[in-house]
Amino acid sequence: MKIKEIISIVVLLVFFSCDSTEQKLMHAIETGFAVSELQSINMAEALLAKTDSLPKTFSSNGQLILSDSHWWCSGFFPGVLWYLYEENGDSVFRKYAEYYTSRVEKEKFTTDNHDVGFILSSSFGNGFRLTGNKAYRDVLLTGAESLATRFNSRIGLIRSWDNNKNIWQYPVIIDNMMNLELIMWASKYTSGTDLKNIAISHADLTMKNHFRPDGSSYHVVSYDTISTYPQIKQTWQGFGDESSWARGQAWGLYGYTMMYRETRLQRYLDQAVKIANYILYHPNFPDDKIPYWDFDDIKIPDVPRDASAASIMASAFIELSDYVDEELAKKCLETAKTQLIRLSSPDYLAKPGTNGNFILKHGVGFLPRNQEVDVPLTYADYYYVEALIRMKKKISKTT
């Protein structure tokens, strides 16, 4: 057994012997990074011979499920490697990050779905941020232009999906808020304002039509292509059309926090705060802050928790705490700390060498179709490591 493996296991064993929340948090961060590094190196080495493949999940029967670069979550594993390189400065992680990032480059030409933002921001976006590689910048700019082709100026939104045309005329999902980050980033490198205006239009109409008065959101809103008004409001992956699918709420929280960061428009901060308060004070938000897969599942508490939603929320809460008043900032940080401590416990953090080399256990992808239920998910890992990075930076600023 390698020394680092021994260290990580010892950290796991002593984790709960800590007394204070701050001590537990520091151990959570240390443990999280140690296990993430081990699992990610193992994954990188295991996939070398799987040309053009990226990790997706690990099934309950012990099968590693891979995707090609076109799958929406293909960029997250390269992104994890970039974050770990940022944390440890180890050239091995940079080498693997560069290699697996190259596997998704061709998606810069993707125009048949909205997920090019997810794919490229996590991989090439982090790569450019950390290295300044101009070739990475060019990939991102091309990808942003490809994504912008899905914007319909009459409707004012970026179309999410092209499927189920017998149900939806122009579907937009709450997840699409996340793809605006690529467009906002690219707008800084172009002379015109079209890209920024596209992102703002999409964010404004999503805010108007996706959200209920209490701050919760629908998953899917389909627009009538003639009137341009909402045609259908429903769910695809949640419990019901009027329910609050946990990961959807997380996408909204993260997306509007990001849009405030990029534009400093007060309406986006107000929306992020509204979503945050909905989550923070929801009666079905568990004490350990790992949400049930849907806040409104009638079988709560006997339903799965979703580590992916918790990871996204934690990362978003940490950033949001920088922009709000002291009282809400404290609540956001306390929640994120609780989430990271719990996610870094043996109940959620994989033992090195298990879990198909994914970092976290107990994610929920698509429960209504019984797909990816109570399994690791590559995007859960990505936002978990991002949250660790953000929390560590937050702590360093206050010490």
Buried (B, 14 or more C-beta within 10 A) or exposed (E): EEEBBEBBBEBBEEBEEBEEEEEBBBBBBBBBBBBBBBBBBBBBEEBEEEEBBBBBBBEEEEEBBBBBBBBBBBBBBBBBBBBBBBBEEEEBBBEBBBBBBBBBBEBBEBEEBBBBBBBBBBBBBBBBBBBEBEEBBBBBBBBBBBBBEBBEEEBBBBBBBEEEEEEBBBBBBBBBBBBBBBBBBBBEEEEEEBBBBBBBBBBBBBBEBBBEEEBBBBBBBBBEEEEBEBBBBBBBBBBBEEBBBBBBBBBBBBBBBBBBBBBEBEBBBEBBBBBBBBBBEBEBBBEBBBBBBBBBBEEBEEBBBBBBBBBBBBBBBBBBBBBBEEEBBEBBBBBBBBBBBBBBBEEBBBBBEEBBBBBBBBBBBEBBEEEBBBBBBBBBBBBBBBBBBBBBEBBEEEE
